[in-house]
Amino acid sequence: MQQFEKIPATVITGFLGAGKTTLIQHIIKNAEGRRIALIVNEFGDIGIDGDMLKACGNEDCGEEDIIELANGCICCTVAEDFIPTMEKLLKRDPAPDHIVIETSGLALPQPLVQAFNWPEIKTRVTVDGVVTVVDSDALAQGHFASDEQAVNDQRSADDMLDHHTPLGELFEDQLSCADLVLLNKSDLVSEEELARIEQRLEKEVQTGTRFTRSSEKSPVPVKVLIGLDSAAEDKGHKSHHDKAHDNDADHHHDHDAFVSLEISLGEIADVKQFVAGLSGVIEKNKVLRLKGFAAVQGKPMRLVIQAVGPRIDSYYDRLWKEGEQPATNLVVIGKAGMDLDQIKTSIMDAI
């Protein structure tokens, strides 16, 4: 099969809080007739992010086109999880016009790119491009992410990272795999600082990697994000993660160092009070991530709740569907050793 006959796939990577989910929502909403299939690789047991993306309401992207891999680091579950998912997706009639894959904050991009060389999918799909989303505002302040500690804590479960700057090496891997670096939240940074950031990042990327800027008010056009024709799976670049696999036959990922708690509740009476209560739970228990949906008394719309570290965002995303029972469902993610019973009790008390 010729290269141009393959279904193109875009891999989107970046740290928590960089804006990956918002970027994917933008792609789906502006698909311009393309049938886009989406694979979301999230850390947790409930498909919260998948549900959030389903709320985009694009007639060209139905719920059947959105698949969540809920096993955390996709690079270590290629044969058992990712390849079967891709095979099932490619058997659909009609097949998707484009595939978008969001890697989790824990996953490294290069092993995923290499998975496209597996015989089962190599002749059917190609990596159109790897888009690395970076937080310009955080970089301007000397950080890799808006909540560096939260990302560091999540990465600490990876036994490959026995060195002084694990976060820096992960950031380097994300950049070295990129065909396009998206300087997100660019409206929060001056032109001079953006130029300095781009100059620094150019030292970490492959020759020919492009840079572009984006913000919530001025998103990058979709035609800039897709149609890169990179065939990234043929480039053969090795990341720190690949070298660790090569040098250590016993290499494995101990994601059991993290725990996740699912909480289902009824309607909440006061949004401000509930969010304030969640903030206290997060701070007291050093919760890494909290996300989900809430039903609010007297409100016909679903409330989205997202927290990375101490920062909590909440907003209404859509009306509850006919026949859908309004409820509050949350996922709490943290390091092993958290008092899950205490966390659940505290969240219930916040209603």
ChimeraX attribute file (.defattr): number of C-alpha atoms within 10 A of each C-alpha:
attribute: neighborCount
match mode: 1-to-1
recipient: residues
	/A:1	8
	/A:2	7
	/A:3	13
	/A:4	10
	/A:5	11
	/A:6	18
	/A:7	18
	/A:8	24
	/A:9	27
	/A:10	25
	/A:11	24
	/A:12	25
	/A:13	28
	/A:14	29
	/A:15	26
	/A:16	23
	/A:17	23
	/A:18	26
	/A:19	20
	/A:20	23
	/A:21	18
	/A:22	13
	/A:23	22
	/A:24	20
	/A:25	18
	/A:26	18
	/A:27	21
	/A:28	25
	/A:29	16
	/A:30	15
	/A:31	18
	/A:32	12
	/A:33	12
	/A:34	13
	/A:35	20
	/A:36	21
	/A:37	24
	/A:38	27
	/A:39	22
	/A:40	23
	/A:41	25
	/A:42	24
	/A:43	26
	/A:44	22
	/A:45	16
	/A:46	19
	/A:47	18
	/A:48	20
	/A:49	18
	/A:50	20
	/A:51	16
	/A:52	16
	/A:53	20
	/A:54	19
	/A:55	14
	/A:56	18
	/A:57	14
	/A:58	17
	/A:59	12
	/A:60	17
	/A:61	22
	/A:62	15
	/A:63	17
	/A:64	10
	/A:65	17
	/A:66	20
	/A:67	19
	/A:68	20
	/A:69	22
	/A:70	17
	/A:71	17
	/A:72	19
	/A:73	23
	/A:74	25
	/A:75	23
	/A:76	17
	/A:77	14
	/A:78	18
	/A:79	13
	/A:80	10
	/A:81	15
	/A:82	19
	/A:83	18
	/A:84	14
	/A:85	16
	/A:86	18
	/A:87	13
	/A:88	9
	/A:89	20
	/A:90	18
	/A:91	10
	/A:92	10
	/A:93	7
	/A:94	8
	/A:95	14
	/A:96	20
	/A:97	14
	/A:98	20
	/A:99	25
	/A:100	23
	/A:101	21
	/A:102	22
	/A:103	26
	/A:104	24
	/A:105	21
	/A:106	26
	/A:107	24
	/A:108	25
	/A:109	30
	/A:110	25
	/A:111	19
	/A:112	22
	/A:113	25
	/A:114	20
	/A:115	18
	/A:116	24
	/A:117	16
	/A:118	12
	/A:119	10
	/A:120	14
	/A:121	17
	/A:122	15
	/A:123	16
	/A:124	18
	/A:125	22
	/A:126	26
	/A:127	26
	/A:128	25
	/A:129	26
	/A:130	30
	/A:131	28
	/A:132	27
	/A:133	27
	/A:134	28
	/A:135	23
	/A:136	30
	/A:137	23
	/A:138	20
	/A:139	17
	/A:140	16
	/A:141	11
	/A:142	9
	/A:143	14
	/A:144	22
	/A:145	24
	/A:146	21
	/A:147	19
	/A:148	16
	/A:149	13
	/A:150	19
	/A:151	22
	/A:152	17
	/A:153	15
	/A:154	20
	/A:155	19
	/A:156	19
	/A:157	18
	/A:158	19
	/A:159	13
	/A:160	19
	/A:161	17
	/A:162	9
	/A:163	8
	/A:164	8
	/A:165	11
	/A:166	17
	/A:167	21
	/A:168	13
	/A:169	16
	/A:170	23
	/A:171	19
	/A:172	18
	/A:173	22
	/A:174	27
	/A:175	27
	/A:176	25
	/A:177	29
	/A:178	29
	/A:179	26
	/A:180	24
	/A:181	27
	/A:182	26
	/A:183	23
	/A:184	27
	/A:185	22
	/A:186	21
	/A:187	17
	/A:188	14
	/A:189	17
	/A:190	13
	/A:191	11
	/A:192	8
	/A:193	15
	/A:194	20
	/A:195	12
	/A:196	12
	/A:197	15
	/A:198	16
	/A:199	11
	/A:200	11
	/A:201	15
	/A:202	17
	/A:203	12
	/A:204	17
	/A:205	20
	/A:206	15
	/A:207	10
	/A:208	10
	/A:209	17
	/A:210	14
	/A:211	16
	/A:212	14
	/A:213	19
	/A:214	19
	/A:215	17
	/A:216	14
	/A:217	8
	/A:218	12
	/A:219	15
	/A:220	18
	/A:221	12
	/A:222	17
	/A:223	12
	/A:224	10
	/A:225	21
	/A:226	20
	/A:227	14
	/A:228	18
	/A:229	16
	/A:230	18
	/A:231	19
	/A:232	23
	/A:233	20
	/A:234	13
	/A:235	11
	/A:236	11
	/A:237	16
	/A:238	14
	/A:239	19
	/A:240	17
	/A:241	20
	/A:242	15
	/A:243	11
	/A:244	16
	/A:245	13
	/A:246	11
	/A:247	9
	/A:248	10
	/A:249	8
	/A:250	8
	/A:251	14
	/A:252	13
	/A:253	13
	/A:254	12
	/A:255	20
	/A:256	10
	/A:257	14
	/A:258	19
	/A:259	16
	/A:260	21
	/A:261	18
	/A:262	17
	/A:263	16
	/A:264	14
	/A:265	15
	/A:266	16
	/A:267	15
	/A:268	18
	/A:269	15
	/A:270	12
	/A:271	17
	/A:272	10
	/A:273	13
	/A:274	17
	/A:275	19
	/A:276	13
	/A:277	17
	/A:278	24
	/A:279	19
	/A:280	16
	/A:281	20
	/A:282	24
	/A:283	12
	/A:284	10
	/A:285	16
	/A:286	16
	/A:287	22
	/A:288	23
	/A:289	24
	/A:290	24
	/A:291	23
	/A:292	24
	/A:293	24
	/A:294	24
	/A:295	24
	/A:296	20
	/A:297	14
	/A:298	9
	/A:299	14
	/A:300	14
	/A:301	18
	/A:302	20
	/A:303	21
	/A:304	21
	/A:305	20
	/A:306	21
	/A:307	21
	/A:308	20
	/A:309	23
	/A:310	18
	/A:311	14
	/A:312	17
	/A:313	11
	/A:314	17
	/A:315	12
	/A:316	16
	/A:317	14
	/A:318	15
	/A:319	14
	/A:320	16
	/A:321	11
	/A:322	6
	/A:323	6
	/A:324	8
	/A:325	10
	/A:326	21
	/A:327	17
	/A:328	20
	/A:329	19
	/A:330	22
	/A:331	20
	/A:332	21
	/A:333	23
	/A:334	23
	/A:335	19
	/A:336	14
	/A:337	10
	/A:338	17
	/A:339	9
	/A:340	17
	/A:341	9
	/A:342	12
	/A:343	20
	/A:344	16
	/A:345	12
	/A:346	15
	/A:347	20
	/A:348	17
	/A:349	11
	/A:350	18
	/A:351	17
